[in-house]
Amino acid sequence: MNLKILFSVKSLVVLAIICTMLACEKKSKSKREYNLKSIVEKNLGKKIILPDNLKSYSSFPNIIADSLEMSFANYKIYTHINVSCSTCIDGIKKWDSLVPQFIRLRTAVFLICSSEDNFELIKNIFESNYLEGFSYPIFLDKKNEFVEKNPFMKESVHFETVLTDNNNNNIILMGNPIYSEKTKELYFSEISKKTNSNNIPKKQFEGLQLK
């Protein structure tokens, strides 16, 4: 299938899912849908831009390193989380159940966290039992640059999560699978096209390779 046509089809699917999720919003629905469509079409196929200052963080001594191992991945998922927001932190717990499923499908997941309180809230939560059992690192965006470098993410929280290829970080899909079952199914469908989940190397993390 022609690449341009493929991205057009994907943009319509992503748009349909997001518009369904936004159906309860009152204001300028048709204009809103037009703007969302424009954002999706403009950014599919483009490269996600990562900050230079990302630092991994985990309070657990034995993190599951496979989530960072780049040599096995066919795809990457990048998601932004504002960890100054207690409601948003609940999203980390939801990722806890999804990350292993994506790892089995050769997809690395990066939880990129920004903060308005110097990460005090999330560090306190990690040191408490609230995220007990969460065994994946998060990445601290200390200058809050991730969303700034990818301004389409400001348009909707649904655009703060993207699926990219492994080699160039080109955006394949947009949408957050923890909040939409249809989006999750779309991610799994796309990833399964290329993945042989029965052949996954069991390596330990040897170095941070985000780019």
C-alpha positions as CSV (number, residue, x, y, z in Angstrom):
1,M,0.0,0.0,0.0
2,N,1.2,3.5,-0.9
3,L,2.8,5.0,2.3
4,K,0.8,8.3,1.9
5,I,-2.5,6.3,1.6
6,L,-1.5,4.2,4.6
7,F,-0.9,7.2,6.8
8,S,-4.2,8.7,5.6
9,V,-6.1,5.6,6.7
10,K,-4.3,5.5,10.1
11,S,-5.1,9.2,10.6
12,L,-8.8,8.6,10.0
13,V,-8.8,5.6,12.4
14,V,-7.0,7.6,15.1
15,L,-9.3,10.6,14.6
16,A,-12.4,8.4,14.8
17,I,-11.3,7.0,18.1
18,I,-10.4,10.4,19.6
19,C,-13.6,12.0,18.4
20,T,-15.6,9.3,20.0
21,M,-13.8,10.0,23.3
22,L,-14.5,13.7,22.9
23,A,-18.1,13.3,21.9
24,C,-19.4,14.7,25.2
25,E,-17.6,18.0,24.7
26,K,-20.0,20.9,23.8
27,K,-17.9,23.6,22.2
28,S,-17.4,23.8,18.4
29,K,-17.5,20.1,17.8
30,S,-17.1,20.2,14.0
31,K,-14.2,22.7,14.2
32,R,-12.6,20.7,16.9
33,E,-12.8,17.5,14.8
34,Y,-11.3,19.4,11.8
35,N,-8.4,20.6,14.0
36,L,-7.8,17.1,15.4
37,K,-7.8,15.7,11.9
38,S,-5.3,18.3,10.8
39,I,-3.0,17.5,13.8
40,V,-3.1,13.8,13.1
41,E,-2.4,14.1,9.4
42,K,0.4,16.6,9.9
43,N,2.3,14.5,12.5
44,L,2.0,10.9,11.4
45,G,5.3,9.9,9.9
46,K,7.2,12.7,11.6
47,K,10.0,12.1,14.1
48,I,9.3,12.5,17.8
49,I,11.8,14.9,19.4
50,L,13.3,13.9,22.7
51,P,14.9,16.2,25.3
52,D,18.6,15.9,26.0
53,N,18.1,16.0,29.8
54,L,16.1,12.9,30.4
55,K,17.2,10.9,33.5
56,S,15.9,7.5,34.5
57,Y,14.5,7.1,38.0
58,S,13.3,4.1,40.0
59,S,13.2,3.5,43.7
60,F,13.4,-0.3,43.2
61,P,16.8,-2.0,43.2
62,N,15.8,-4.7,40.7
63,I,14.0,-2.9,37.9
64,I,12.8,-4.9,34.9
65,A,15.4,-3.8,32.4
66,D,13.7,-5.3,29.4
67,S,11.6,-2.2,29.1
68,L,14.8,-0.2,28.2
69,E,16.5,-2.8,26.0
70,M,16.6,-1.3,22.5
71,S,18.2,-4.2,20.6
72,F,15.0,-6.3,20.8
73,A,12.4,-3.7,20.0
74,N,10.6,-3.3,16.7
75,Y,8.6,-0.4,18.1
76,K,8.7,2.2,20.9
77,I,5.9,3.9,22.9
78,Y,6.6,7.3,24.4
79,T,4.0,8.8,26.8
80,H,4.0,12.1,28.7
81,I,2.8,12.1,32.3
82,N,2.5,15.2,34.6
83,V,3.6,13.7,37.9
84,S,2.6,16.8,39.8
85,C,-1.0,15.7,39.2
86,S,-2.2,13.0,41.6
87,T,-4.8,11.9,39.1
88,C,-2.2,11.6,36.3
89,I,-0.1,9.4,38.5
90,D,-2.9,6.8,38.5
91,G,-1.9,6.4,34.8
92,I,1.4,5.0,35.9
93,K,-0.4,2.2,37.7
94,K,-2.3,1.4,34.5
95,W,0.9,1.3,32.5
96,D,2.2,-1.3,35.0
97,S,-0.2,-3.9,33.6
98,L,0.3,-2.9,29.9
99,V,4.1,-2.6,29.8
100,P,4.7,-6.4,30.1
101,Q,2.2,-7.0,27.2
102,F,4.1,-4.6,25.0
103,I,7.5,-6.0,25.9
104,R,6.3,-9.5,24.8
105,L,5.5,-7.9,21.5
106,R,9.0,-6.4,21.2
107,T,7.9,-2.9,22.0
108,A,9.8,-0.6,24.5
109,V,7.8,1.8,26.6
110,F,9.1,5.1,27.9
111,L,7.2,7.0,30.6
112,I,8.4,10.5,30.3
113,C,7.5,12.6,33.3
114,S,7.3,16.3,33.8
115,S,6.8,18.1,37.1
116,E,5.9,21.4,38.7
117,D,7.2,20.4,42.1
118,N,10.7,19.2,41.3
119,F,9.4,15.6,41.3
120,E,8.7,15.6,45.0
121,L,5.2,14.1,44.7
122,I,6.3,11.2,42.5
123,K,9.4,10.4,44.6
124,N,7.3,10.3,47.7
125,I,4.8,8.1,46.0
126,F,7.5,5.7,44.9
127,E,8.9,5.6,48.4
128,S,5.5,4.8,49.8
129,N,3.5,1.6,49.0
130,Y,1.1,3.2,46.5
131,L,3.0,2.0,43.5
132,E,4.0,-1.3,45.2
133,G,5.1,-3.8,42.6
134,F,5.8,-1.2,39.8
135,S,9.1,-2.4,38.5
136,Y,9.9,-0.2,35.5
137,P,11.9,3.0,35.5
138,I,10.4,6.4,34.6
139,F,12.2,9.2,32.8
140,L,12.4,12.6,34.5
141,D,12.1,15.5,32.0
142,K,13.7,18.0,34.4
143,K,13.2,21.0,32.1
144,N,9.7,20.0,31.0
145,E,10.9,20.0,27.3
146,F,9.2,16.9,25.9
147,V,5.8,18.6,25.2
148,E,7.5,21.8,24.2
149,K,9.5,20.0,21.6
150,N,6.4,18.2,20.3
151,P,3.8,20.9,20.4
152,F,1.0,18.8,18.9
153,M,0.8,17.2,22.4
154,K,-0.5,20.4,23.8
155,E,-3.7,20.1,21.7
156,S,-5.1,17.1,23.5
157,V,-4.0,14.7,26.3
158,H,-4.8,11.9,23.8
159,F,-1.9,13.1,21.7
160,E,0.6,12.8,24.6
161,T,1.2,9.2,23.7
162,V,2.7,7.9,20.4
163,L,3.8,4.7,18.9
164,T,7.0,5.0,16.8
165,D,9.3,2.8,14.8
166,N,12.6,1.8,16.5
167,N,15.2,3.2,14.1
168,N,14.1,6.7,13.5
169,N,11.4,7.4,16.1
170,N,8.9,8.2,13.3
171,I,5.3,8.4,14.6
172,I,3.1,5.5,13.5
173,L,0.1,6.0,15.8
174,M,-1.2,8.6,18.2
175,G,-3.4,8.0,21.2
176,N,-3.2,6.7,24.8
177,P,-4.0,2.9,25.1
178,I,-4.5,3.1,28.9
179,Y,-7.6,5.3,28.4
180,S,-9.1,3.8,25.3
181,E,-9.7,0.1,24.6
182,K,-10.0,0.8,20.9
183,T,-6.7,2.6,20.9
184,K,-5.1,-0.3,22.7
185,E,-6.5,-2.7,20.1
186,L,-5.1,-0.5,17.4
187,Y,-1.7,-0.5,19.0
188,F,-1.6,-4.2,19.4
189,S,-2.9,-4.7,15.8
190,E,-0.2,-2.5,14.4
191,I,2.6,-4.0,16.5
192,S,1.5,-7.6,15.7
193,K,2.0,-7.0,12.0
194,K,5.8,-7.1,12.5
195,T,6.2,-9.0,15.7
196,N,7.1,-12.6,16.4
197,S,6.5,-12.7,20.1
198,N,8.0,-16.2,20.5
199,N,11.5,-15.0,19.9
200,I,12.4,-12.4,22.5
201,P,15.9,-12.2,23.9
202,K,16.1,-12.0,27.7
203,K,18.8,-9.4,28.1
204,Q,19.6,-7.1,30.9
205,F,19.8,-3.3,30.4
206,E,23.2,-2.2,29.3
207,G,22.8,1.4,28.6
208,L,20.2,4.2,28.1
209,Q,19.5,4.5,24.4
210,L,16.5,6.8,23.8
211,K,17.7,8.2,20.5
